[in-house]
Amino acid sequence: MKKALKIAGIVLLALVILVLGYVAYVFLDYHRIEDNLPLTAEGTAASSVQTDVPYTVVSYNIGFGAYEDDYSFFMDGGTESRAWSEERLTANIERIGAFLQQQDADLYLLQEVDRDSTRSYHVDEAAMLTAQLPGLGYIWAQNYDSPYLFYPLDQPHGKSVSGLLTLSSFWMGQNMVGTLAAGQTMAFITLSISQLVQSYNMRSERSLFHIGPFSNKKLNQACLASLALVLLVLFTPLRIAFGLAALPAKMYLIAFGLSFVPLLVMEFSKKFGLIKHQH
């Protein structure tokens, strides 16, 4: 009897640990999609929008390609958590693409377009639709990203990656970020790091490389601590409080590169005697 209770206790403990582990995973994986994410326009559309010309716009929530006459989604009070099958899903997406072709619209605004979601069998629906509508420029913007949802238990909804797909017969310019927060972030990086660089420049009228750039240990420690604080603000949610934004890697490199301009200017000035010690 004691042995049976012990086994039951171990099994129960394992289940509790499993459930707590899953809850921890859901909370740790939860995140808010960043504001002002960079979007890349793709495709070959080249015409421009003109005034006093009527245009046709189609807005369509494709329901991740799952909705048919006999389909009901569990979040809408129905029973299903995934499309009936991958075959039926792809057939539905093809039918949706054919329908959109028939509309011959100038602009398509599509919602619930999945990419790599469990509920849609990891089919890249955006790629399928853009292939069916050649000659259009397009942008896919993610607006839904959830961890693996282990419900319903008999057929878990799984992980979802979904977004908005915009297709247009007009040329869509590419803007790497183009927001006030992005400009503030670039300025913050350049000003903060350049001041750290300048603290090394001001050590002597002689070249920094002549006296040894890292020979002052206390200055090194102070600059490392300051750099850590700058990085903490840039790459954690603290940036929201400072009105900053996440940037593409290229923009970070540009900002950090600009921060070293004072070093080049000061070294040039020292080399040609433009900076002299005042007694």
Helices and strands as residue ranges (DSSP letters): H 2-29, E 57-61, G 63-65, G 74-76, H 86-103, E 107-114, G 118-120, H 125-132, E 137-149, E 158-168, H 180-201, H 208-211, H 217-235, H 238-241, H 249-258, H 261-271
